[in-house]
Amino acid sequence: MNNDQNEIYSKVVRAGKRTYFFDIKSTKNNDLYITLTESKKTFGEDGDGNYQKHKIFLYKEDFEKFREGLDDVLNKIEEIKNNQ
């Protein structure tokens, strides 16, 4: 966990060349939200490594719809794989 006072919990998922961070944070009003960060190491022509990061903020009013959408696409992937 980093030193951000608003960070409640962090889950790191390493997946090949990418690392995903699932962070639960709180607002000044103690509302919880999630940040999803994808981090990927890239190398420049000089050989130096840099990290590309992409971040999504997910707010409490969207949690259920996000879960429904993710569940739907994961179920569809399973269905497609099973029919191949």
PyMOL Python script that loads the backbone (N, CA, C, O; Angstrom):
from pymol import cmd

cmd.read_pdbstr("""\
ATOM      1  N   MET A   1       0.854  -1.178   0.000  1.00  0.00           N
ATOM      2  CA  MET A   1       0.000   0.000   0.000  1.00  0.00           C
ATOM      3  C   MET A   1       0.892   1.230   0.000  1.00  0.00           C
ATOM      4  O   MET A   1       1.919   1.254   0.680  1.00  0.00           O
ATOM      5  N   ASN A   2       0.510   2.249  -0.756  1.00  0.00           N
ATOM      6  CA  ASN A   2       1.329   3.453  -0.785  1.00  0.00           C
ATOM      7  C   ASN A   2       0.909   4.411   0.327  1.00  0.00           C
ATOM      8  O   ASN A   2       0.062   4.070   1.152  1.00  0.00           O
ATOM      9  N   ASN A   3       1.489   5.589   0.352  1.00  0.00           N
ATOM     10  CA  ASN A   3       1.254   6.523   1.442  1.00  0.00           C
ATOM     11  C   ASN A   3       0.026   7.399   1.253  1.00  0.00           C
ATOM     12  O   ASN A   3      -0.228   8.278   2.076  1.00  0.00           O
ATOM     13  N   ASP A   4      -0.735   7.186   0.200  1.00  0.00           N
ATOM     14  CA  ASP A   4      -1.966   7.954   0.016  1.00  0.00           C
ATOM     15  C   ASP A   4      -2.886   7.670   1.182  1.00  0.00           C
ATOM     16  O   ASP A   4      -3.204   6.512   1.453  1.00  0.00           O
ATOM     17  N   GLN A   5      -3.321   8.715   1.881  1.00  0.00           N
ATOM     18  CA  GLN A   5      -4.204   8.513   3.018  1.00  0.00           C
ATOM     19  C   GLN A   5      -5.562   7.986   2.590  1.00  0.00           C
ATOM     20  O   GLN A   5      -6.267   7.377   3.394  1.00  0.00           O
ATOM     21  N   ASN A   6      -5.939   8.206   1.347  1.00  0.00           N
ATOM     22  CA  ASN A   6      -7.255   7.757   0.895  1.00  0.00           C
ATOM     23  C   ASN A   6      -7.233   6.337   0.348  1.00  0.00           C
ATOM     24  O   ASN A   6      -8.275   5.839  -0.080  1.00  0.00           O
ATOM     25  N   GLU A   7      -6.085   5.668   0.347  1.00  0.00           N
ATOM     26  CA  GLU A   7      -6.027   4.297  -0.161  1.00  0.00           C
ATOM     27  C   GLU A   7      -6.354   3.314   0.959  1.00  0.00           C
ATOM     28  O   GLU A   7      -5.722   3.323   2.016  1.00  0.00           O
ATOM     29  N   ILE A   8      -7.359   2.458   0.708  1.00  0.00           N
ATOM     30  CA  ILE A   8      -7.860   1.517   1.694  1.00  0.00           C
ATOM     31  C   ILE A   8      -7.272   0.129   1.485  1.00  0.00           C
ATOM     32  O   ILE A   8      -6.910  -0.547   2.448  1.00  0.00           O
ATOM     33  N   TYR A   9      -7.178  -0.296   0.233  1.00  0.00           N
ATOM     34  CA  TYR A   9      -6.767  -1.666  -0.097  1.00  0.00           C
ATOM     35  C   TYR A   9      -6.209  -1.676  -1.505  1.00  0.00           C
ATOM     36  O   TYR A   9      -6.663  -0.924  -2.368  1.00  0.00           O
ATOM     37  N   SER A  10      -5.220  -2.534  -1.737  1.00  0.00           N
ATOM     38  CA  SER A  10      -4.652  -2.663  -3.067  1.00  0.00           C
ATOM     39  C   SER A  10      -4.393  -4.136  -3.370  1.00  0.00           C
ATOM     40  O   SER A  10      -3.870  -4.869  -2.532  1.00  0.00           O
ATOM     41  N   LYS A  11      -4.762  -4.555  -4.565  1.00  0.00           N
ATOM     42  CA  LYS A  11      -4.524  -5.917  -5.040  1.00  0.00           C
ATOM     43  C   LYS A  11      -3.724  -5.815  -6.328  1.00  0.00           C
ATOM     44  O   LYS A  11      -4.138  -5.139  -7.270  1.00  0.00           O
ATOM     45  N   VAL A  12      -2.572  -6.488  -6.368  1.00  0.00           N
ATOM     46  CA  VAL A  12      -1.714  -6.482  -7.552  1.00  0.00           C
ATOM     47  C   VAL A  12      -1.861  -7.822  -8.261  1.00  0.00           C
ATOM     48  O   VAL A  12      -1.777  -8.880  -7.637  1.00  0.00           O
ATOM     49  N   VAL A  13      -2.084  -7.766  -9.586  1.00  0.00           N
ATOM     50  CA  VAL A  13      -2.197  -8.975 -10.397  1.00  0.00           C
ATOM     51  C   VAL A  13      -1.148  -8.885 -11.501  1.00  0.00           C
ATOM     52  O   VAL A  13      -1.225  -8.017 -12.371  1.00  0.00           O
ATOM     53  N   ARG A  14      -0.173  -9.782 -11.461  1.00  0.00           N
ATOM     54  CA  ARG A  14       0.849  -9.823 -12.503  1.00  0.00           C
ATOM     55  C   ARG A  14       0.410 -10.819 -13.557  1.00  0.00           C
ATOM     56  O   ARG A  14       0.096 -11.969 -13.252  1.00  0.00           O
ATOM     57  N   ALA A  15       0.391 -10.360 -14.812  1.00  0.00           N
ATOM     58  CA  ALA A  15      -0.103 -11.190 -15.905  1.00  0.00           C
ATOM     59  C   ALA A  15       0.797 -10.981 -17.119  1.00  0.00           C
ATOM     60  O   ALA A  15       0.559 -10.089 -17.934  1.00  0.00           O
ATOM     61  N   GLY A  16       1.820 -11.803 -17.228  1.00  0.00           N
ATOM     62  CA  GLY A  16       2.727 -11.674 -18.369  1.00  0.00           C
ATOM     63  C   GLY A  16       3.476 -10.362 -18.323  1.00  0.00           C
ATOM     64  O   GLY A  16       4.115 -10.037 -17.322  1.00  0.00           O
ATOM     65  N   LYS A  17       3.398  -9.600 -19.418  1.00  0.00           N
ATOM     66  CA  LYS A  17       4.106  -8.321 -19.507  1.00  0.00           C
ATOM     67  C   LYS A  17       3.356  -7.184 -18.827  1.00  0.00           C
ATOM     68  O   LYS A  17       3.858  -6.064 -18.744  1.00  0.00           O
ATOM     69  N   ARG A  18       2.168  -7.472 -18.347  1.00  0.00           N
ATOM     70  CA  ARG A  18       1.344  -6.423 -17.739  1.00  0.00           C
ATOM     71  C   ARG A  18       1.145  -6.697 -16.255  1.00  0.00           C
ATOM     72  O   ARG A  18       1.166  -7.839 -15.796  1.00  0.00           O
ATOM     73  N   THR A  19       0.954  -5.612 -15.529  1.00  0.00           N
ATOM     74  CA  THR A  19       0.577  -5.695 -14.121  1.00  0.00           C
ATOM     75  C   THR A  19      -0.679  -4.865 -13.954  1.00  0.00           C
ATOM     76  O   THR A  19      -0.773  -3.747 -14.462  1.00  0.00           O
ATOM     77  N   TYR A  20      -1.643  -5.424 -13.236  1.00  0.00           N
ATOM     78  CA  TYR A  20      -2.894  -4.731 -12.972  1.00  0.00           C
ATOM     79  C   TYR A  20      -2.973  -4.409 -11.488  1.00  0.00           C
ATOM     80  O   TYR A  20      -2.649  -5.242 -10.641  1.00  0.00           O
ATOM     81  N   PHE A  21      -3.404  -3.205 -11.187  1.00  0.00           N
ATOM     82  CA  PHE A  21      -3.584  -2.769  -9.805  1.00  0.00           C
ATOM     83  C   PHE A  21      -5.065  -2.473  -9.595  1.00  0.00           C
ATOM     84  O   PHE A  21      -5.655  -1.675 -10.323  1.00  0.00           O
ATOM     85  N   PHE A  22      -5.654  -3.116  -8.603  1.00  0.00           N
ATOM     86  CA  PHE A  22      -7.037  -2.869  -8.207  1.00  0.00           C
ATOM     87  C   PHE A  22      -6.961  -2.172  -6.859  1.00  0.00           C
ATOM     88  O   PHE A  22      -6.628  -2.804  -5.856  1.00  0.00           O
ATOM     89  N   ASP A  23      -7.261  -0.892  -6.818  1.00  0.00           N
ATOM     90  CA  ASP A  23      -7.136  -0.108  -5.592  1.00  0.00           C
ATOM     91  C   ASP A  23      -8.487   0.407  -5.124  1.00  0.00           C
ATOM     92  O   ASP A  23      -9.258   0.969  -5.901  1.00  0.00           O
ATOM     93  N   ILE A  24      -8.760   0.208  -3.845  1.00  0.00           N
ATOM     94  CA  ILE A  24      -9.949   0.794  -3.226  1.00  0.00           C
ATOM     95  C   ILE A  24      -9.493   2.053  -2.518  1.00  0.00           C
ATOM     96  O   ILE A  24      -8.551   2.030  -1.727  1.00  0.00           O
ATOM     97  N   LYS A  25     -10.168   3.147  -2.810  1.00  0.00           N
ATOM     98  CA  LYS A  25      -9.829   4.437  -2.207  1.00  0.00           C
ATOM     99  C   LYS A  25     -11.087   5.081  -1.661  1.00  0.00           C
ATOM    100  O   LYS A  25     -12.204   4.657  -1.961  1.00  0.00           O
ATOM    101  N   SER A  26     -10.889   6.108  -0.860  1.00  0.00           N
ATOM    102  CA  SER A  26     -12.042   6.831  -0.327  1.00  0.00           C
ATOM    103  C   SER A  26     -11.911   8.315  -0.622  1.00  0.00           C
ATOM    104  O   SER A  26     -10.812   8.867  -0.679  1.00  0.00           O
ATOM    105  N   THR A  27     -13.052   8.935  -0.806  1.00  0.00           N
ATOM    106  CA  THR A  27     -13.098  10.380  -1.017  1.00  0.00           C
ATOM    107  C   THR A  27     -13.050  11.077   0.344  1.00  0.00           C
ATOM    108  O   THR A  27     -13.049  10.423   1.387  1.00  0.00           O
ATOM    109  N   LYS A  28     -13.010  12.397   0.322  1.00  0.00           N
ATOM    110  CA  LYS A  28     -13.041  13.166   1.570  1.00  0.00           C
ATOM    111  C   LYS A  28     -14.325  12.914   2.348  1.00  0.00           C
ATOM    112  O   LYS A  28     -14.361  13.075   3.568  1.00  0.00           O
ATOM    113  N   ASN A  29     -15.385  12.517   1.633  1.00  0.00           N
ATOM    114  CA  ASN A  29     -16.674  12.218   2.274  1.00  0.00           C
ATOM    115  C   ASN A  29     -16.801  10.742   2.641  1.00  0.00           C
ATOM    116  O   ASN A  29     -17.892  10.277   2.971  1.00  0.00           O
ATOM    117  N   ASN A  30     -15.698  10.007   2.586  1.00  0.00           N
ATOM    118  CA  ASN A  30     -15.650   8.578   2.912  1.00  0.00           C
ATOM    119  C   ASN A  30     -16.461   7.699   1.965  1.00  0.00           C
ATOM    120  O   ASN A  30     -16.859   6.597   2.343  1.00  0.00           O
ATOM    121  N   ASP A  31     -16.712   8.163   0.745  1.00  0.00           N
ATOM    122  CA  ASP A  31     -17.306   7.307  -0.280  1.00  0.00           C
ATOM    123  C   ASP A  31     -16.183   6.483  -0.894  1.00  0.00           C
ATOM    124  O   ASP A  31     -15.096   7.001  -1.152  1.00  0.00           O
ATOM    125  N   LEU A  32     -16.442   5.212  -1.127  1.00  0.00           N
ATOM    126  CA  LEU A  32     -15.423   4.339  -1.707  1.00  0.00           C
ATOM    127  C   LEU A  32     -15.516   4.330  -3.230  1.00  0.00           C
ATOM    128  O   LEU A  32     -16.603   4.421  -3.799  1.00  0.00           O
ATOM    129  N   TYR A  33     -14.376   4.223  -3.870  1.00  0.00           N
ATOM    130  CA  TYR A  33     -14.311   4.056  -5.309  1.00  0.00           C
ATOM    131  C   TYR A  33     -13.116   3.166  -5.630  1.00  0.00           C
ATOM    132  O   TYR A  33     -12.267   2.924  -4.772  1.00  0.00           O
ATOM    133  N   ILE A  34     -13.053   2.685  -6.858  1.00  0.00           N
ATOM    134  CA  ILE A  34     -11.998   1.769  -7.287  1.00  0.00           C
ATOM    135  C   ILE A  34     -11.219   2.423  -8.422  1.00  0.00           C
ATOM    136  O   ILE A  34     -11.791   3.061  -9.305  1.00  0.00           O
ATOM    137  N   THR A  35      -9.908   2.249  -8.377  1.00  0.00           N
ATOM    138  CA  THR A  35      -9.110   2.589  -9.554  1.00  0.00           C
ATOM    139  C   THR A  35      -8.522   1.287 -10.089  1.00  0.00           C
ATOM    140  O   THR A  35      -7.985   0.473  -9.338  1.00  0.00           O
ATOM    141  N   LEU A  36      -8.635   1.113 -11.386  1.00  0.00           N
ATOM    142  CA  LEU A  36      -8.041  -0.031 -12.083  1.00  0.00           C
ATOM    143  C   LEU A  36      -6.903   0.531 -12.927  1.00  0.00           C
ATOM    144  O   LEU A  36      -7.122   1.400 -13.771  1.00  0.00           O
ATOM    145  N   THR A  37      -5.694   0.039 -12.702  1.00  0.00           N
ATOM    146  CA  THR A  37      -4.538   0.543 -13.429  1.00  0.00           C
ATOM    147  C   THR A  37      -3.842  -0.605 -14.135  1.00  0.00           C
ATOM    148  O   THR A  37      -3.530  -1.628 -13.525  1.00  0.00           O
ATOM    149  N   GLU A  38      -3.600  -0.426 -15.427  1.00  0.00           N
ATOM    150  CA  GLU A  38      -2.791  -1.365 -16.190  1.00  0.00           C
ATOM    151  C   GLU A  38      -1.417  -0.723 -16.356  1.00  0.00           C
ATOM    152  O   GLU A  38      -1.311   0.427 -16.783  1.00  0.00           O
ATOM    153  N   SER A  39      -0.377  -1.463 -16.020  1.00  0.00           N
ATOM    154  CA  SER A  39       0.982  -0.979 -16.160  1.00  0.00           C
ATOM    155  C   SER A  39       1.752  -1.955 -17.041  1.00  0.00           C
ATOM    156  O   SER A  39       1.717  -3.165 -16.817  1.00  0.00           O
ATOM    157  N   LYS A  40       2.443  -1.426 -18.040  1.00  0.00           N
ATOM    158  CA  LYS A  40       3.203  -2.268 -18.966  1.00  0.00           C
ATOM    159  C   LYS A  40       4.569  -1.637 -19.180  1.00  0.00           C
ATOM    160  O   LYS A  40       4.679  -0.455 -19.503  1.00  0.00           O
ATOM    161  N   LYS A  41       5.607  -2.443 -18.994  1.00  0.00           N
ATOM    162  CA  LYS A  41       6.958  -1.929 -19.186  1.00  0.00           C
ATOM    163  C   LYS A  41       7.297  -1.941 -20.665  1.00  0.00           C
ATOM    164  O   LYS A  41       7.100  -2.940 -21.357  1.00  0.00           O
ATOM    165  N   THR A  42       7.808  -0.818 -21.134  1.00  0.00           N
ATOM    166  CA  THR A  42       8.246  -0.699 -22.522  1.00  0.00           C
ATOM    167  C   THR A  42       9.698  -0.222 -22.524  1.00  0.00           C
ATOM    168  O   THR A  42      10.179   0.367 -21.556  1.00  0.00           O
ATOM    169  N   PHE A  43      10.369  -0.487 -23.619  1.00  0.00           N
ATOM    170  CA  PHE A  43      11.768  -0.110 -23.725  1.00  0.00           C
ATOM    171  C   PHE A  43      11.951   0.814 -24.926  1.00  0.00           C
ATOM    172  O   PHE A  43      11.476   0.529 -26.025  1.00  0.00           O
ATOM    173  N   GLY A  44      12.647   1.924 -24.695  1.00  0.00           N
ATOM    174  CA  GLY A  44      12.937   2.872 -25.762  1.00  0.00           C
ATOM    175  C   GLY A  44      14.114   2.405 -26.595  1.00  0.00           C
ATOM    176  O   GLY A  44      14.719   1.375 -26.301  1.00  0.00           O
ATOM    177  N   GLU A  45      14.437   3.155 -27.626  1.00  0.00           N
ATOM    178  CA  GLU A  45      15.549   2.809 -28.504  1.00  0.00           C
ATOM    179  C   GLU A  45      16.869   2.795 -27.752  1.00  0.00           C
ATOM    180  O   GLU A  45      17.800   2.089 -28.140  1.00  0.00           O
ATOM    181  N   ASP A  46      16.955   3.576 -26.670  1.00  0.00           N
ATOM    182  CA  ASP A  46      18.182   3.613 -25.875  1.00  0.00           C
ATOM    183  C   ASP A  46      18.256   2.461 -24.866  1.00  0.00           C
ATOM    184  O   ASP A  46      19.234   2.333 -24.129  1.00  0.00           O
ATOM    185  N   GLY A  47      17.221   1.635 -24.845  1.00  0.00           N
ATOM    186  CA  GLY A  47      17.209   0.486 -23.949  1.00  0.00           C
ATOM    187  C   GLY A  47      16.655   0.770 -22.574  1.00  0.00           C
ATOM    188  O   GLY A  47      16.474  -0.141 -21.766  1.00  0.00           O
ATOM    189  N   ASP A  48      16.385   2.046 -22.305  1.00  0.00           N
ATOM    190  CA  ASP A  48      15.815   2.405 -21.000  1.00  0.00           C
ATOM    191  C   ASP A  48      14.372   1.945 -20.909  1.00  0.00           C
ATOM    192  O   ASP A  48      13.609   2.054 -21.868  1.00  0.00           O
ATOM    193  N   GLY A  49      14.010   1.432 -19.747  1.00  0.00           N
ATOM    194  CA  GLY A  49      12.647   0.974 -19.527  1.00  0.00           C
ATOM    195  C   GLY A  49      11.756   2.075 -18.990  1.00  0.00           C
ATOM    196  O   GLY A  49      12.160   2.860 -18.132  1.00  0.00           O
ATOM    197  N   ASN A  50      10.559   2.123 -19.497  1.00  0.00           N
ATOM    198  CA  ASN A  50       9.531   3.052 -19.026  1.00  0.00           C
ATOM    199  C   ASN A  50       8.261   2.263 -18.800  1.00  0.00           C
ATOM    200  O   ASN A  50       8.079   1.185 -19.365  1.00  0.00           O
ATOM    201  N   TYR A  51       7.388   2.801 -17.976  1.00  0.00           N
ATOM    202  CA  TYR A  51       6.106   2.154 -17.734  1.00  0.00           C
ATOM    203  C   TYR A  51       4.994   2.981 -18.351  1.00  0.00           C
ATOM    204  O   TYR A  51       4.883   4.183 -18.109  1.00  0.00           O
ATOM    205  N   GLN A  52       4.169   2.312 -19.157  1.00  0.00           N
ATOM    206  CA  GLN A  52       2.946   2.941 -19.666  1.00  0.00           C
ATOM    207  C   GLN A  52       1.844   2.569 -18.697  1.00  0.00           C
ATOM    208  O   GLN A  52       1.692   1.400 -18.340  1.00  0.00           O
ATOM    209  N   LYS A  53       1.077   3.553 -18.273  1.00  0.00           N
ATOM    210  CA  LYS A  53      -0.011   3.270 -17.342  1.00  0.00           C
ATOM    211  C   LYS A  53      -1.320   3.811 -17.899  1.00  0.00           C
ATOM    212  O   LYS A  53      -1.380   4.903 -18.464  1.00  0.00           O
ATOM    213  N   HIS A  54      -2.359   3.017 -17.720  1.00  0.00           N
ATOM    214  CA  HIS A  54      -3.711   3.416 -18.101  1.00  0.00           C
ATOM    215  C   HIS A  54      -4.586   3.200 -16.882  1.00  0.00           C
ATOM    216  O   HIS A  54      -4.547   2.137 -16.261  1.00  0.00           O
ATOM    217  N   LYS A  55      -5.373   4.206 -16.539  1.00  0.00           N
ATOM    218  CA  LYS A  55      -6.149   4.141 -15.307  1.00  0.00           C
ATOM    219  C   LYS A  55      -7.621   4.395 -15.577  1.00  0.00           C
ATOM    220  O   LYS A  55      -7.984   5.258 -16.377  1.00  0.00           O
ATOM    221  N   ILE A  56      -8.462   3.625 -14.894  1.00  0.00           N
ATOM    222  CA  ILE A  56      -9.916   3.789 -14.942  1.00  0.00           C
ATOM    223  C   ILE A  56     -10.400   4.034 -13.524  1.00  0.00           C
ATOM    224  O   ILE A  56      -9.997   3.331 -12.597  1.00  0.00           O
ATOM    225  N   PHE A  57     -11.254   5.018 -13.349  1.00  0.00           N
ATOM    226  CA  PHE A  57     -11.882   5.275 -12.064  1.00  0.00           C
ATOM    227  C   PHE A  57     -13.298   4.712 -12.108  1.00  0.00           C
ATOM    228  O   PHE A  57     -14.057   5.001 -13.033  1.00  0.00           O
ATOM    229  N   LEU A  58     -13.647   3.917 -11.120  1.00  0.00           N
ATOM    230  CA  LEU A  58     -14.960   3.296 -11.057  1.00  0.00           C
ATOM    231  C   LEU A  58     -15.625   3.724  -9.754  1.00  0.00           C
ATOM    232  O   LEU A  58     -15.140   3.410  -8.667  1.00  0.00           O
ATOM    233  N   TYR A  59     -16.744   4.444  -9.873  1.00  0.00           N
ATOM    234  CA  TYR A  59     -17.414   5.008  -8.708  1.00  0.00           C
ATOM    235  C   TYR A  59     -18.552   4.117  -8.236  1.00  0.00           C
ATOM    236  O   TYR A  59     -19.117   3.346  -9.012  1.00  0.00           O
ATOM    237  N   LYS A  60     -18.882   4.234  -6.954  1.00  0.00           N
ATOM    238  CA  LYS A  60     -19.802   3.299  -6.300  1.00  0.00           C
ATOM    239  C   LYS A  60     -21.134   3.157  -7.025  1.00  0.00           C
ATOM    240  O   LYS A  60     -21.715   2.071  -7.032  1.00  0.00           O
ATOM    241  N   GLU A  61     -21.624   4.220  -7.629  1.00  0.00           N
ATOM    242  CA  GLU A  61     -22.911   4.119  -8.320  1.00  0.00           C
ATOM    243  C   GLU A  61     -22.829   3.258  -9.581  1.00  0.00           C
ATOM    244  O   GLU A  61     -23.855   2.880 -10.148  1.00  0.00           O
ATOM    245  N   ASP A  62     -21.608   2.951 -10.016  1.00  0.00           N
ATOM    246  CA  ASP A  62     -21.418   2.141 -11.220  1.00  0.00           C
ATOM    247  C   ASP A  62     -20.933   0.719 -10.932  1.00  0.00           C
ATOM    248  O   ASP A  62     -20.797  -0.073 -11.864  1.00  0.00           O
ATOM    249  N   PHE A  63     -20.666   0.372  -9.661  1.00  0.00           N
ATOM    250  CA  PHE A  63     -20.106  -0.940  -9.326  1.00  0.00           C
ATOM    251  C   PHE A  63     -20.934  -2.080  -9.905  1.00  0.00           C
ATOM    252  O   PHE A  63     -20.396  -2.960 -10.576  1.00  0.00           O
ATOM    253  N   GLU A  64     -22.236  -2.068  -9.651  1.00  0.00           N
ATOM    254  CA  GLU A  64     -23.081  -3.196 -10.052  1.00  0.00           C
ATOM    255  C   GLU A  64     -23.160  -3.323 -11.574  1.00  0.00           C
ATOM    256  O   GLU A  64     -23.070  -4.429 -12.108  1.00  0.00           O
ATOM    257  N   LYS A  65     -23.325  -2.209 -12.268  1.00  0.00           N
ATOM    258  CA  LYS A  65     -23.386  -2.250 -13.737  1.00  0.00           C
ATOM    259  C   LYS A  65     -22.059  -2.726 -14.323  1.00  0.00           C
ATOM    260  O   LYS A  65     -22.045  -3.478 -15.298  1.00  0.00           O
ATOM    261  N   PHE A  66     -20.948  -2.293 -13.733  1.00  0.00           N
ATOM    262  CA  PHE A  66     -19.635  -2.735 -14.192  1.00  0.00           C
ATOM    263  C   PHE A  66     -19.500  -4.246 -14.001  1.00  0.00           C
ATOM    264  O   PHE A  66     -19.048  -4.955 -14.901  1.00  0.00           O
ATOM    265  N   ARG A  67     -19.897  -4.736 -12.817  1.00  0.00           N
ATOM    266  CA  ARG A  67     -19.824  -6.173 -12.539  1.00  0.00           C
ATOM    267  C   ARG A  67     -20.697  -6.958 -13.511  1.00  0.00           C
ATOM    268  O   ARG A  67     -20.284  -8.003 -14.015  1.00  0.00           O
ATOM    269  N   GLU A  68     -21.901  -6.457 -13.774  1.00  0.00           N
ATOM    270  CA  GLU A  68     -22.798  -7.136 -14.715  1.00  0.00           C
ATOM    271  C   GLU A  68     -22.171  -7.206 -16.107  1.00  0.00           C
ATOM    272  O   GLU A  68     -22.223  -8.247 -16.763  1.00  0.00           O
ATOM    273  N   GLY A  69     -21.585  -6.111 -16.549  1.00  0.00           N
ATOM    274  CA  GLY A  69     -20.956  -6.083 -17.871  1.00  0.00           C
ATOM    275  C   GLY A  69     -19.766  -7.014 -17.948  1.00  0.00           C
ATOM    276  O   GLY A  69     -19.607  -7.735 -18.933  1.00  0.00           O
ATOM    277  N   LEU A  70     -18.917  -7.012 -16.914  1.00  0.00           N
ATOM    278  CA  LEU A  70     -17.757  -7.888 -16.893  1.00  0.00           C
ATOM    279  C   LEU A  70     -18.193  -9.350 -16.850  1.00  0.00           C
ATOM    280  O   LEU A  70     -17.666 -10.175 -17.596  1.00  0.00           O
ATOM    281  N   ASP A  71     -19.149  -9.676 -15.985  1.00  0.00           N
ATOM    282  CA  ASP A  71     -19.666 -11.049 -15.927  1.00  0.00           C
ATOM    283  C   ASP A  71     -20.217 -11.487 -17.281  1.00  0.00           C
ATOM    284  O   ASP A  71     -19.984 -12.614 -17.718  1.00  0.00           O
ATOM    285  N   ASP A  72     -20.946 -10.593 -17.938  1.00  0.00           N
ATOM    286  CA  ASP A  72     -21.541 -10.918 -19.236  1.00  0.00           C
ATOM    287  C   ASP A  72     -20.474 -11.268 -20.262  1.00  0.00           C
ATOM    288  O   ASP A  72     -20.588 -12.285 -20.946  1.00  0.00           O
ATOM    289  N   VAL A  73     -19.442 -10.446 -20.380  1.00  0.00           N
ATOM    290  CA  VAL A  73     -18.431 -10.721 -21.401  1.00  0.00           C
ATOM    291  C   VAL A  73     -17.596 -11.948 -21.044  1.00  0.00           C
ATOM    292  O   VAL A  73     -17.196 -12.694 -21.938  1.00  0.00           O
ATOM    293  N   LEU A  74     -17.325 -12.175 -19.754  1.00  0.00           N
ATOM    294  CA  LEU A  74     -16.581 -13.377 -19.368  1.00  0.00           C
ATOM    295  C   LEU A  74     -17.400 -14.637 -19.642  1.00  0.00           C
ATOM    296  O   LEU A  74     -16.856 -15.643 -20.097  1.00  0.00           O
ATOM    297  N   ASN A  75     -18.701 -14.586 -19.367  1.00  0.00           N
ATOM    298  CA  ASN A  75     -19.577 -15.721 -19.688  1.00  0.00           C
ATOM    299  C   ASN A  75     -19.644 -15.960 -21.191  1.00  0.00           C
ATOM    300  O   ASN A  75     -19.662 -17.109 -21.631  1.00  0.00           O
ATOM    301  N   LYS A  76     -19.681 -14.891 -21.984  1.00  0.00           N
ATOM    302  CA  LYS A  76     -19.724 -15.016 -23.441  1.00  0.00           C
ATOM    303  C   LYS A  76     -18.435 -15.657 -23.958  1.00  0.00           C
ATOM    304  O   LYS A  76     -18.473 -16.486 -24.867  1.00  0.00           O
ATOM    305  N   ILE A  77     -17.305 -15.275 -23.385  1.00  0.00           N
ATOM    306  CA  ILE A  77     -16.032 -15.890 -23.786  1.00  0.00           C
ATOM    307  C   ILE A  77     -16.056 -17.376 -23.515  1.00  0.00           C
ATOM    308  O   ILE A  77     -15.633 -18.160 -24.364  1.00  0.00           O
ATOM    309  N   GLU A  78     -16.544 -17.789 -22.344  1.00  0.00           N
ATOM    310  CA  GLU A  78     -16.653 -19.216 -22.035  1.00  0.00           C
ATOM    311  C   GLU A  78     -17.570 -19.926 -23.019  1.00  0.00           C
ATOM    312  O   GLU A  78     -17.261 -21.024 -23.479  1.00  0.00           O
ATOM    313  N   GLU A  79     -18.703 -19.299 -23.343  1.00  0.00           N
ATOM    314  CA  GLU A  79     -19.649 -19.878 -24.293  1.00  0.00           C
ATOM    315  C   GLU A  79     -18.991 -20.054 -25.651  1.00  0.00           C
ATOM    316  O   GLU A  79     -19.128 -21.111 -26.268  1.00  0.00           O
ATOM    317  N   ILE A  80     -18.289 -19.054 -26.121  1.00  0.00           N
ATOM    318  CA  ILE A  80     -17.626 -19.120 -27.423  1.00  0.00           C
ATOM    319  C   ILE A  80     -16.559 -20.205 -27.419  1.00  0.00           C
ATOM    320  O   ILE A  80     -16.464 -20.983 -28.368  1.00  0.00           O
ATOM    321  N   LYS A  81     -15.752 -20.264 -26.357  1.00  0.00           N
ATOM    322  CA  LYS A  81     -14.697 -21.285 -26.260  1.00  0.00           C
ATOM    323  C   LYS A  81     -15.290 -22.687 -26.254  1.00  0.00           C
ATOM    324  O   LYS A  81     -14.735 -23.597 -26.869  1.00  0.00           O
ATOM    325  N   ASN A  82     -16.413 -22.870 -25.565  1.00  0.00           N
ATOM    326  CA  ASN A  82     -17.047 -24.186 -25.484  1.00  0.00           C
ATOM    327  C   ASN A  82     -17.694 -24.618 -26.798  1.00  0.00           C
ATOM    328  O   ASN A  82     -17.924 -25.809 -27.010  1.00  0.00           O
ATOM    329  N   ASN A  83     -17.991 -23.667 -27.680  1.00  0.00           N
ATOM    330  CA  ASN A  83     -18.623 -23.982 -28.964  1.00  0.00           C
ATOM    331  C   ASN A  83     -17.624 -24.074 -30.106  1.00  0.00           C
ATOM    332  O   ASN A  83     -18.025 -24.233 -31.259  1.00  0.00           O
ATOM    333  N   GLN A  84     -16.352 -23.979 -29.819  1.00  0.00           N
ATOM    334  CA  GLN A  84     -15.348 -24.058 -30.886  1.00  0.00           C
ATOM    335  C   GLN A  84     -14.926 -25.473 -31.124  1.00  0.00           C
ATOM    336  O   GLN A  84     -14.087 -25.730 -31.987  1.00  0.00           O
TER     337      GLN A  84
END
""", "prot")
cmd.dss("prot")
cmd.show_as("cartoon", "prot")
cmd.util.cbc("prot")
cmd.orient("prot")
